[in-house]
């Protein structure tokens, strides 16, 4: 069902800086092959840490996307966002600088923002005094700076901000960007997320709450959603950005439409700081709202890219939520967690996984959940274990849930031939 104002939202570009590749082709190949991006942390000494593994971005040269001065002065998460945005714009053919600045906006979501800069500046303060704090600390530590930098470098002058909702951040960001287009406040939006939190403090904090896997000797097997031996999520980093456009505007300029954002639902668990509602009540409300707003019947959905973090409580709660929304159709759905391959990109996770849905619909292939060797009896759906699967589907759903009880669901349609 098209929104009452008649506007539809097309996906015309995707950009990737991720632990499994820094371009679309490499990312898709590794998703389908189940080639894990997880390995030992090399950024700092992890000897004292219970978790010594993560999914780091590899072979990233920021100067391919920006000049040396910019690369030196902006934080790593901002570098990821700008690089992914330029990729997405190149793929879409959109040139914001040639348009009315109000017609193109930017939402870059991040769960934490410039954590690396915060830690460096605090170390400088403690070791060398207040006068050694970098003057770039304030602009580089705040979570909205990536959106500002992307606007400066792409000349996109429309709605511009960050959404911070932990691991649901970029799911919310894409959904809200679609709503901006639907209500006519922009013709196009750059939307997605970026995160760079494989740092001593962040990793230490997650270790202390026992949230991350301690399978240090087998890093590529550490993230194992729905497996009975799962022991926590695996930290990742990166940036993934979408170009979203008003459907008619995209068609008028001859853009290649890759998908359509047809539904978006958001909710709160109202339950706990870090644990999901045990019955998945908030998650199920977000999924139901996305379906209701789009006019799509549950039986029309063929694939869900689940939040699927590989935590004991989260995987069970999401399974219950899916069954509550889809009923018997839940057992006919294909459900997979690509986090098993690229790990958990925190604030960028929703964008990464929504992009996986777009590509899966285009290619007719569902990426697998790797490391699913012994399925938890309480998680009894079809999780596309270990091997990709061919499937010609028209509708996919992407779930993103975050600490604090934040939930975001996107519903994505394969476009008609145009």
C-alpha positions as a printed Julia matrix, in Angstrom:
418×3 Matrix{Float64}:
  0.0     0.0     0.0
  1.4     3.42   -0.97
  1.37    6.15    1.65
 -1.69    8.39    1.52
  0.36   11.27    0.12
  1.38    9.02   -2.79
  5.13    9.28   -2.19
  7.25    6.14   -2.31
 10.87    5.76   -1.23
 13.44    4.19   -3.56
 16.88    2.85   -2.69
 19.3     4.0    -5.4
 22.75    3.68   -3.8
 24.66    1.7    -1.18
 28.12    2.29    0.29
 30.2     0.03    2.53
 33.22    0.23    4.83
 32.96   -3.0     6.82
 34.92   -5.86    8.41
 34.07   -8.04    5.38
 34.96   -5.57    2.65
 35.06   -1.94    1.61
 33.0    -2.22   -1.56
 29.67   -3.74   -2.5
 31.0    -6.71   -4.49
 33.37   -7.88   -1.76
 30.78   -7.45    0.97
 28.14   -9.44   -0.92
 30.59  -12.2    -1.84
 31.67  -12.64    1.77
 28.08  -12.6     3.03
 27.07  -15.34    0.62
 30.21  -17.4     1.23
 29.94  -16.95    5.0
 33.5   -15.62    5.21
 33.86  -14.27    8.74
 35.4   -10.86    9.38
 36.26  -11.67   13.0
 39.83  -11.99   14.24
 42.22  -10.97   17.03
 42.13   -7.3    18.05
 45.25   -5.53   16.78
 44.49   -1.93   17.84
 45.67   -2.27   21.45
 47.05   -4.79   23.93
 44.22   -7.14   25.01
 46.25   -9.36   27.34
 44.16   -8.45   30.39
 40.82   -8.67   28.58
 38.43  -11.61   28.77
 37.56  -10.93   25.12
 40.44  -10.42   22.7
 38.59  -10.64   19.38
 36.51   -8.32   17.21
 35.66   -7.61   13.58
 37.98   -4.8    12.49
 37.79   -2.86    9.22
 40.77   -3.87    7.1
 42.73   -2.16    4.32
 40.84    1.11    4.68
 42.61    4.15    3.23
 40.64    7.3     4.08
 42.64    9.32    1.54
 40.8     7.48   -1.24
 37.75    9.49   -0.18
 39.08   12.71    1.33
 42.22   14.83    1.41
 44.98   14.16    3.91
 44.13   17.13    6.12
 40.51   16.06    6.47
 41.51   12.47    7.18
 43.91   13.61    9.9
 41.41   15.86   11.66
 38.2    13.83   11.67
 37.43   10.79   13.81
 37.48    7.25   12.48
 33.71    6.84   12.6
 33.38   10.06   10.58
 35.87    8.71    8.04
 33.77    5.58    7.65
 30.58    7.6     7.18
 32.06    9.94    4.59
 33.66    7.12    2.6
 30.46    5.05    2.56
 28.41    8.12    1.61
 30.64    8.9    -1.36
 30.38    5.29   -2.51
 26.59    5.37   -2.24
 26.35    8.66   -4.14
 28.61    7.36   -6.89
 26.46    4.27   -7.29
 23.24    6.28   -7.37
 24.5     8.99   -9.71
 22.98   11.63   -7.43
 24.89   14.91   -7.22
 23.61   16.97   -4.28
 25.83   19.93   -5.24
 23.86   20.35   -8.45
 20.53   20.48   -6.61
 18.73   22.91   -4.34
 20.56   22.32   -1.02
 17.26   21.85    0.8
 16.36   18.86   -1.39
 19.0    16.44   -0.07
 19.44   15.66    3.63
 21.72   13.48    5.74
 21.14   11.21    8.72
 24.2     9.37    9.99
 23.34    7.39   13.11
 25.84    6.19   15.69
 25.38    4.42   18.98
 28.43    6.01   20.6
 30.18    8.39   18.19
 33.79    9.44   18.6
 34.84    7.12   21.4
 38.41    6.91   20.16
 38.83   10.68   20.45
 37.27   10.72   23.93
 39.72    8.08   25.15
 42.76    9.77   23.59
 41.88   13.14   25.06
 41.2    11.7    28.51
 44.58    9.98   28.44
 46.22   13.27   27.46
 44.43   15.02   30.33
 45.47   12.45   32.92
 49.07   12.09   31.74
 50.02   15.56   30.48
 47.44   18.02   31.76
 44.51   20.04   30.5
 46.5    22.08   27.99
 47.32   18.94   26.03
 43.7    18.18   25.2
 43.21   18.42   21.44
 41.08   21.33   20.21
 39.39   18.79   17.93
 38.06   16.8    20.89
 34.64   18.44   21.08
 33.72   18.29   17.39
 35.15   14.8    16.96
 33.58   13.13   20.0
 29.94   14.08   19.42
 27.71   11.59   17.67
 26.19   14.07   15.21
 29.47   15.17   13.66
 29.5    12.48   10.96
 26.22   13.82    9.58
 27.64   17.33    9.55
 30.86   16.28    7.81
 28.98   14.29    5.16
 26.85   17.35    4.43
 29.92   19.59    4.15
 31.66   17.26    1.72
 28.65   16.32   -0.42
 26.84   19.7    -0.38
 23.64   18.16    0.98
 21.92   20.99    2.85
 18.57   19.48    3.83
 17.52   17.88    7.14
 20.68   16.87    8.97
 21.11   15.05   12.25
 22.08   11.83   14.04
 19.86    9.29   15.71
 21.28    7.61   18.8
 19.39    4.52   19.89
 22.22    2.09   20.62
 22.2    -0.84   18.2
 18.91    0.28   16.63
 20.4     3.64   15.59
 20.8     3.19   11.84
 17.59    1.18   11.54
 15.83    4.21   12.98
 17.93    6.5    10.79
 16.88    4.85    7.53
 13.27    4.68    8.67
 13.15    8.34    9.65
 14.9     9.36    6.42
 12.19    7.54    4.49
  9.55    9.42    6.49
 11.23   12.74    5.63
 10.92   11.91    1.93
  7.34   10.71    2.29
  6.24   13.94    3.91
  7.95   16.0     1.22
 10.74   17.58    3.27
 13.45   16.28    0.92
 13.71   14.65   -2.49
 16.64   12.5    -1.39
 18.42   11.47    1.79
 21.79    9.99    2.62
 21.03    7.69    5.54
 22.82    4.99    7.47
 25.25    4.59   10.32
 28.88    4.55   11.39
 30.71    3.21   14.41
 34.33    2.86   15.53
 34.32    1.53   19.07
 36.93   -1.23   19.14
 38.76    0.74   21.82
 40.21   -0.13   25.24
 37.39    1.43   27.26
 34.5     0.19   25.1
 35.8    -3.35   24.89
 36.56   -3.38   28.6
 33.08   -2.15   29.46
 31.38   -4.81   27.35
 33.65   -7.46   28.87
 32.57   -6.36   32.35
 28.87   -6.93   31.61
 29.65  -10.32   30.03
 27.97   -9.28   26.77
 30.71  -10.32   24.33
 31.92  -13.74   23.28
 35.05  -15.12   24.93
 35.73  -17.69   22.19
 39.17  -16.17   21.66
 40.8   -19.27   20.19
 38.24  -19.56   17.37
 37.37  -15.96   16.48
 35.71  -16.82   13.17
 33.33  -19.15   15.07
 32.61  -16.81   17.97
 29.4   -15.23   16.68
 26.88  -18.07   16.52
 23.27  -16.84   16.65
 20.67  -19.39   17.81
 23.35  -21.97   18.53
 23.12  -23.66   21.91
 26.8   -22.85   22.55
 26.55  -19.1    21.89
 28.17  -16.95   24.56
 27.69  -13.35   23.48
 28.02  -10.99   20.55
 31.2    -9.95   18.75
 32.09   -6.27   18.43
 32.44   -4.84   14.93
 32.95   -1.46   13.32
 32.32    0.29   10.03
 30.01    2.54    8.08
 27.14    1.7     5.72
 25.13    4.36    3.9
 22.03    4.43    1.66
 20.87    6.92   -0.92
 17.1     7.12   -0.6
 15.0     9.08   -3.08
 11.44   10.01   -3.81
 10.41    7.28   -6.27
  9.17    9.63   -9.0
 12.21   11.86   -8.68
 14.52    8.85   -9.02
 12.64    7.66  -12.1
 12.67   11.12  -13.66
 16.46   11.25  -13.58
 16.87    7.67  -14.81
 18.27    6.23  -11.56
 18.54    2.47  -11.12
 16.09    1.61   -8.34
 17.43   -1.22   -6.2
 14.66   -1.52   -3.66
 11.82    0.27   -1.93
 11.43    1.1     1.77
  7.75    0.26    2.2
  7.45    0.0     5.97
  9.03    1.27    9.17
  8.08    0.5    12.75
  9.58    1.73   16.02
  8.83    0.87   19.63
 10.2     0.68   23.16
 10.41   -2.39   25.4
  9.83   -0.41   28.61
 11.61   -3.25   30.39
 15.37   -3.16   31.22
 18.66   -1.33   30.6
 20.29   -4.13   28.62
 18.04   -7.18   28.54
 15.25   -7.52   25.96
 11.71   -8.19   27.08
 11.7   -11.99   27.54
  8.64  -12.4    25.32
  9.91   -9.94   22.73
  6.88   -7.69   23.19
  8.56   -4.46   22.07
 10.18   -6.16   19.1
  6.89   -7.69   17.99
  5.18   -4.29   18.17
  7.84   -2.74   15.91
  7.45   -5.54   13.36
  3.66   -5.31   13.45
  3.74   -1.54   13.02
  6.0    -1.82    9.96
  3.57   -4.29    8.42
  0.49   -2.25    9.32
  1.89    1.01    7.94
  2.84   -0.63    4.65
 -0.4    -2.56    4.19
  1.62   -5.75    3.75
  0.18   -9.02    5.05
  2.55  -11.09    7.21
  2.33  -14.01    4.77
  3.84  -11.84    2.02
  7.19  -11.55    3.84
  9.66  -14.22    2.77
 12.85  -13.31    4.63
 13.88  -11.63    7.86
 17.41  -10.4     8.47
 17.2   -10.72   12.23
 18.9    -8.69   14.9
 20.32  -12.08   15.93
 23.23  -11.01   18.1
 24.27  -14.42   19.48
 23.26  -13.62   23.06
 21.4   -16.12   25.22
 18.41  -13.88   25.98
 18.22  -11.86   22.78
 18.0   -14.73   20.32
 15.17  -16.39   22.23
 13.25  -13.13   22.65
 13.49  -12.32   18.93
 12.36  -15.83   18.0
  9.31  -15.43   20.24
  8.58  -12.01   18.74
  8.7   -13.35   15.17
  6.31  -16.16   16.08
  3.94  -13.73   17.79
  3.75  -11.53   14.67
  3.77  -14.16   11.93
  1.96  -17.08   13.56
  2.24  -20.29   11.55
  3.92  -18.38    8.72
  6.93  -17.95   11.02
  7.85  -21.56   10.24
  7.76  -20.87    6.5
  9.95  -17.78    6.74
 13.68  -17.8     6.14
 15.42  -15.98    9.0
 19.16  -15.35    9.1
 21.64  -13.27   11.05
 24.43  -11.83    8.96
 26.07  -10.71   12.21
 27.47  -14.24   12.29
 29.68  -13.09    9.37
 30.33   -9.36    9.87
 29.76   -9.22   13.65
 27.85   -6.46   15.44
 28.44   -3.0    13.99
 26.44   -1.42   16.86
 25.06    1.87   15.54
 25.82    0.83   11.95
 24.28   -2.64   12.29
 20.81   -1.71   11.06
 22.16   -0.15    7.87
 24.46   -3.11    7.21
 21.61   -5.57    7.58
 19.06   -3.55    5.62
 21.62   -3.37    2.82
 21.96   -7.16    3.01
 18.19   -7.37    2.49
 18.36   -5.1    -0.58
 21.1    -7.21   -2.12
 19.41  -10.51   -1.2
 16.22   -9.45   -2.98
 18.16   -8.27   -6.01
 20.32  -11.38   -6.29
 17.72  -13.95   -5.29
 20.08  -15.37   -2.66
 19.65  -15.44    1.12
 22.87  -15.04    3.13
 23.37  -17.73    5.78
 23.71  -17.79    9.52
 27.14  -19.35    9.92
 28.34  -21.27   12.98
 24.86  -22.68   13.61
 26.0   -26.2    14.47
 23.66  -27.16   17.32
 20.42  -25.2    17.18
 18.93  -24.12   20.49
 15.59  -25.96   20.97
 14.04  -22.68   22.11
 15.01  -21.15   18.76
 13.03  -23.34   16.39
 12.73  -21.37   13.13
 14.51  -21.75    9.79
 17.71  -19.73   10.27
 19.35  -20.58    6.89
 22.14  -22.49    8.63
 25.69  -22.29    7.3
 24.97  -22.16    3.55
 23.38  -19.47    1.38
 20.09  -20.35   -0.27
 18.51  -19.36   -3.55
 15.08  -17.78   -3.13
 13.1   -15.51   -5.42
 11.34  -13.28   -2.91
  9.69   -9.88   -3.11
  9.66   -8.71    0.52
 12.25   -8.75    3.29
 12.28   -7.42    6.85
 15.24   -6.1     8.84
 15.17   -5.94   12.64
 17.39   -3.79   14.86
 17.14   -3.69   18.66
 19.22   -1.7    21.12
 20.12   -1.39   24.79
 17.51    0.74   26.5
 14.74   -1.24   24.8
 14.85    0.56   21.44
 13.38   -1.35   18.48
 13.36   -0.54   14.76
 11.98   -2.61   11.89
 12.31   -1.9     8.17
 10.28   -3.58    5.45
 11.96   -3.63    2.03
 10.42   -4.56   -1.31
 12.11   -5.77   -4.45
 11.34   -3.13   -7.07
  9.25   -3.71  -10.14
 11.1    -3.5   -13.44
 11.46    0.15  -14.31
